[in-house]
Amino acid sequence: MNVDIGIAERSSADPPLLAKTEQAAAGTYEINPLCDSRWEAFINRHPRASVFHSTNWLRGLQRTYKYDPIVVTTCPPSAALTNGLVFCRVKSWLTGWRLVSLPFSDHCEPLVRNATELGDLLVHMKQYVETGKWKYIEIRPISCQPEIRTGLGKAITYSFHRLDVRKSTQELFRSFHKDCVQRKIQRAEREKLHYEEGNSETLLQTFYGLLMITRRRQCLPPQPLSWFRGLVGAFGEDLKIRVATKNDLPIASILTLAHARSMVYKYGCSDARFHKFGGMAFLLWKAIQEAKDKGCEEFEMGRSDSDNPGLVSFKEHWGTVGTKLSYWTYPHQPADTSSALQKAILRRIIPLAPDFALKAAGNLLYGHTG
């Protein structure tokens, strides 16, 4: 597959770019992270790089949604990278053209040495908006925030949970909530749930069947099957689908991604009729144990909406440490006040919609929402 982001081959309809791979402005440069080998080498050695910085994740985004990645840095082409801020170009006729760091990613830490360096890179990226054709830029940092001079404003804040897996297996298990986690794992073991893992097409289809059930229950369309196929193709053995079955019937499944010192629980789905058997707890415990065995330092359980206290509590029951995760935009994009109405409409429509209609809606909409 051609992964060139096409800086030199643009249609006349595209918004003007500020630069090619060479110097973009005084002290700033733009590179294609899928073509420039320095990016992979940089994130492999950077202590704050995550799975969302990886070329695997960027390839998955490009293959499925046609989002072209770009990295802005202060390092010239002849030098090794010491900083970088990665974005994807999201070109949507429905939601506008914008630069997001990064679409469908829980977080994406700017890989910079200090606030001044981040400010310089953001000031450069703001010029895209000032051309008048890009709607906004967005960053999703975990531990830093932009300087006032950048003009970025806080758009929305989530809860973000991580589990330290450097403890012993016994310590980890004892840190779990006795009723909400420990007993569910023990129930799953008594029920002798069957466990299977891998990234085969068969497991993917099983996972997707449960995802359809779960998204309908949540009154949301499912992500495109092509997105998960793209991730499998990009990540290979670093992506794992885990499935729990009871009497040959799939009851729960999760999808995890591994990168460096971290394992990420990215997607989960289940059949609510069988929640009493503890399938989700069983699968998460299997994944946590594998993360520990692989030498990972943390197991990420992802972000949670501030208006979903049940999900926050679920993650806290696993002994995780929760922090606030804020997304920042320029110009400032306040939280969508129409979301409550949209959710109410979806709650009426989705339970009645046939599977093919939900799949079609997911295929149509997700590329516009990254």
C-alpha positions in Angstrom: 0.0 0.0 0.0 1.2 3.5 -0.8 1.6 5.3 2.5 2.9 8.6 1.2 0.9 11.4 2.6 1.1 13.2 -0.7 2.7 16.5 0.3 4.0 16.9 -3.3 0.9 15.5 -5.0 -2.1 17.6 -3.9 -5.3 18.4 -5.8 -6.1 22.0 -6.4 -9.0 21.6 -4.0 -6.8 20.9 -1.0 -6.1 23.7 1.5 -2.6 25.2 1.1 0.1 23.4 3.0 2.7 25.4 4.8 5.7 23.3 3.8 7.1 20.2 2.3 9.4 17.9 4.2 12.0 20.7 4.3 11.9 23.7 6.5 8.4 25.0 7.0 9.1 28.2 8.9 11.9 29.6 11.0 13.1 26.6 13.2 10.2 24.2 12.3 10.0 21.3 9.9 7.2 18.9 8.7 7.8 15.2 8.0 5.8 12.2 7.0 6.1 9.8 10.0 5.2 6.8 7.7 8.1 7.6 5.3 10.7 9.1 7.6 12.4 6.3 9.6 13.5 8.8 12.3 10.0 8.8 13.7 9.9 5.1 14.5 13.3 5.2 16.0 12.3 8.3 18.1 9.1 6.8 19.6 10.9 3.5 20.3 13.3 5.3 22.6 11.0 8.1 24.0 9.7 7.3 27.5 6.4 9.1 27.0 5.6 7.6 23.5 2.5 5.5 23.4 0.8 3.0 21.1 -1.0 6.0 19.6 2.3 7.5 18.4 3.2 4.3 16.6 3.4 3.9 12.9 1.1 0.9 13.4 -1.7 3.1 14.7 -1.0 5.8 12.0 -1.2 3.2 9.3 -4.5 1.9 10.7 -6.0 5.4 10.6 -4.7 6.0 7.0 -5.9 2.6 5.6 -9.4 2.9 7.0 -10.2 6.6 7.1 -7.7 8.1 4.7 -6.3 10.4 7.4 -2.8 11.6 6.3 -0.3 12.0 9.2 2.1 14.8 9.7 4.8 15.5 12.3 6.0 19.0 13.1 9.4 19.2 14.7 12.3 21.7 15.3 14.8 19.1 14.1 16.2 19.5 10.5 16.2 16.6 8.0 19.9 15.8 8.7 19.4 15.5 12.5 18.0 12.8 14.7 14.6 13.7 16.2 14.5 15.1 19.7 10.9 16.3 19.6 7.8 15.9 17.6 4.1 16.7 17.6 2.0 14.3 15.4 -1.3 15.2 13.7 -3.7 13.6 11.2 -5.5 15.7 8.6 -9.2 15.0 8.9 -11.0 16.2 5.8 -14.7 16.0 6.3 -17.5 17.7 4.4 -19.8 17.0 7.4 -17.7 18.1 10.4 -15.1 20.4 8.8 -11.4 20.1 7.9 -9.2 19.9 11.0 -5.9 18.7 12.3 -6.2 16.3 15.2 -3.6 14.7 17.5 -4.8 12.0 17.1 -8.2 10.7 15.8 -9.8 7.8 17.8 -6.8 8.0 20.2 -7.6 8.3 23.9 -4.5 10.5 24.3 -1.4 11.6 22.4 1.3 13.2 24.4 3.4 15.9 22.7 6.9 14.5 22.6 8.7 17.7 23.6 11.3 18.7 26.2 9.6 21.7 27.6 6.6 24.0 27.4 8.5 26.5 25.2 9.2 23.8 22.6 5.5 22.8 22.6 4.5 26.4 22.2 6.7 26.9 19.2 5.3 23.8 17.4 1.7 24.8 18.2 2.3 28.4 17.0 3.5 26.9 13.7 0.4 24.6 13.4 -2.0 27.5 14.1 -1.0 28.9 10.7 -3.1 26.1 9.1 -6.2 27.6 10.7 -5.3 31.1 9.8 -5.3 30.1 6.1 -9.1 30.0 6.6 -9.7 26.5 5.3 -8.8 24.4 8.3 -11.5 24.6 11.1 -9.3 24.0 14.1 -6.3 22.0 15.6 -6.7 19.7 18.6 -4.2 18.1 20.9 -4.8 15.4 23.6 -2.0 15.6 26.1 -1.8 13.5 29.3 0.7 15.5 31.4 1.3 18.9 29.8 -0.7 21.9 28.7 -0.1 24.6 26.1 1.2 28.0 27.0 -1.2 31.0 27.0 0.6 32.4 23.9 -0.6 29.5 21.8 -4.3 30.5 22.1 -5.5 27.0 22.7 -8.4 26.5 25.0 -9.6 23.5 27.0 -12.4 21.8 25.0 -13.4 18.8 27.1 -12.1 16.8 30.0 -12.3 13.0 30.6 -11.2 10.6 33.3 -8.2 8.4 32.3 -7.2 5.2 34.2 -4.0 3.2 34.3 -3.0 0.2 36.3 0.6 -0.3 37.5 1.4 -4.0 36.7 4.9 -4.0 38.2 3.4 -5.4 41.4 3.3 -9.2 42.0 0.3 -11.1 40.7 -1.0 -11.6 44.2 -0.7 -7.9 45.0 -2.6 -7.0 41.8 -5.4 -9.4 42.6 -5.7 -8.2 46.2 -5.9 -4.6 44.9 -9.1 -5.4 42.9 -12.5 -4.7 44.5 -13.6 -7.9 46.3 -17.2 -8.0 45.1 -17.0 -6.2 41.7 -13.9 -7.8 40.4 -12.4 -10.6 42.5 -15.6 -12.6 42.9 -16.4 -12.2 39.2 -13.1 -13.6 38.2 -13.6 -16.5 40.6 -17.1 -17.1 39.2 -15.7 -17.2 35.7 -13.2 -19.8 36.8 -15.9 -21.9 38.5 -18.0 -21.7 35.4 -15.0 -23.0 33.4 -15.4 -20.4 30.7 -13.4 -21.2 27.6 -10.7 -18.7 26.7 -9.3 -18.1 23.2 -6.9 -15.4 21.9 -5.3 -14.3 18.7 -6.0 -12.1 15.7 -7.6 -14.5 13.2 -10.5 -13.6 11.0 -12.7 -16.1 13.0 -11.9 -14.3 16.3 -12.4 -10.9 14.6 -15.9 -12.0 13.4 -16.8 -13.3 16.9 -15.6 -10.0 18.4 -17.6 -8.0 15.9 -20.7 -9.9 16.5 -20.5 -9.1 20.2 -19.6 -5.5 19.4 -22.8 -5.2 17.4 -24.8 -6.4 20.4 -23.0 -3.9 22.7 -23.2 -0.9 20.5 -26.9 -1.5 20.1 -27.3 -1.7 23.8 -25.4 1.6 24.1 -27.6 3.2 21.4 -24.6 3.8 19.1 -23.6 2.5 15.7 -20.7 0.1 15.5 -17.3 1.1 14.3 -16.6 -0.2 10.7 -15.4 -3.8 10.5 -12.7 -2.4 8.1 -11.3 -0.4 11.0 -10.6 -3.5 13.0 -9.2 -5.4 10.0 -6.9 -2.4 9.3 -5.7 -2.5 12.9 -5.0 -6.3 12.7 -3.1 -5.7 9.5 -1.1 -2.9 11.0 -0.3 -4.3 14.4 0.0 -8.1 13.7 0.9 -10.0 16.9 0.8 -6.7 18.9 -3.0 -6.8 18.6 -4.9 -9.5 20.4 -8.5 -10.4 20.5 -9.6 -12.3 23.5 -12.9 -14.2 23.6 -14.7 -15.9 26.5 -17.3 -18.6 25.7 -19.8 -20.5 27.7 -21.1 -23.8 26.2 -19.7 -22.7 22.9 -21.6 -19.4 23.0 -19.4 -16.2 22.9 -20.3 -14.1 25.9 -17.5 -11.4 26.0 -14.6 -10.2 24.0 -11.9 -7.5 24.3 -9.2 -6.1 22.0 -5.8 -5.0 23.3 -2.8 -3.3 21.8 0.7 -3.6 23.0 3.5 -1.1 22.6 6.9 -0.9 24.5 6.1 -0.8 28.2 2.3 -0.6 27.9 -0.7 -2.7 27.0 -3.9 -0.8 26.1 -7.4 -2.2 26.6 -9.0 -0.4 23.6 -12.3 -2.1 22.9 -14.6 -4.4 24.9 -18.0 -6.0 24.2 -20.3 -8.5 25.7 -23.7 -10.1 25.7 -25.6 -8.7 28.7 -27.6 -11.9 29.2 -24.4 -13.6 30.5 -22.8 -10.9 32.6 -23.4 -13.0 35.7 -20.7 -15.4 34.5 -18.0 -12.7 34.8 -16.7 -12.9 31.2 -15.4 -9.4 31.0 -13.5 -9.6 34.4 -12.1 -13.0 33.3 -10.7 -11.5 30.0 -9.3 -8.4 31.6 -7.5 -10.4 34.2 -6.0 -12.6 31.5 -4.8 -9.5 29.6 -3.4 -7.9 32.8 -1.5 -11.1 33.6 -0.1 -11.2 30.1 1.0 -7.6 30.3 2.9 -8.4 33.5 4.5 -11.4 31.9 5.6 -9.4 28.9 7.4 -7.0 31.2 5.0 -4.1 30.7 4.8 -1.4 33.4 1.2 -0.3 32.9 -2.1 -1.5 31.7 -4.2 1.3 30.2 -8.0 1.2 30.7 -8.6 4.3 28.6 -10.7 7.4 28.9 -14.2 7.7 30.4 -16.8 10.5 29.8 -17.3 12.7 32.8 -21.1 12.0 32.6 -20.5 8.2 32.9 -19.8 7.6 36.6 -20.6 3.9 36.2 -17.7 3.4 33.8 -15.4 5.4 36.0 -16.3 3.2 39.0 -15.8 0.1 37.0 -12.2 1.1 36.2 -11.5 2.2 39.8 -12.5 -1.2 41.0 -9.4 -2.6 39.3 -7.1 -0.6 41.5 -6.3 1.9 38.7 -5.0 5.4 39.2 -7.3 8.0 37.6 -6.2 11.3 36.3 -7.9 14.1 34.3 -7.4 14.1 30.6 -8.1 17.4 28.8 -8.3 18.0 25.0 -7.2 21.5 23.8 -8.2 23.3 20.6 -7.4 26.4 18.6 -9.7 28.2 18.1 -11.4 27.2 21.3 -14.2 24.6 20.5 -16.5 24.3 23.5 -18.1 21.0 24.4 -21.0 20.1 22.1 -24.2 21.2 23.9 -26.4 19.3 21.5 -25.1 15.9 22.6 -28.0 15.3 25.0 -30.5 15.7 22.2 -28.5 13.6 19.8 -28.3 10.8 22.4 -32.1 11.0 23.0 -32.7 10.6 19.3 -30.3 7.7 19.0 -32.0 5.9 22.0 -35.2 5.9 20.0 -33.9 4.9 16.6 -31.1 2.4 17.2 -33.1 -0.3 19.1 -35.4 -0.5 16.1 -32.8 -0.4 13.3 -31.7 -3.7 11.6 -28.1 -4.7 11.8 -27.4 -3.7 8.2 -28.6 -0.2 8.8 -26.4 0.2 11.9 -23.3 -1.1 10.0 -24.1 1.3 7.2 -24.4 4.2 9.7 -21.1 3.3 11.3 -19.4 3.1 7.9 -20.7 6.5 6.9 -20.2 8.5 10.1 -17.0 7.4 11.8 -14.7 8.9 9.2 -16.3 12.3 10.0 -15.9 12.1 13.8 -12.2 11.3 14.4 
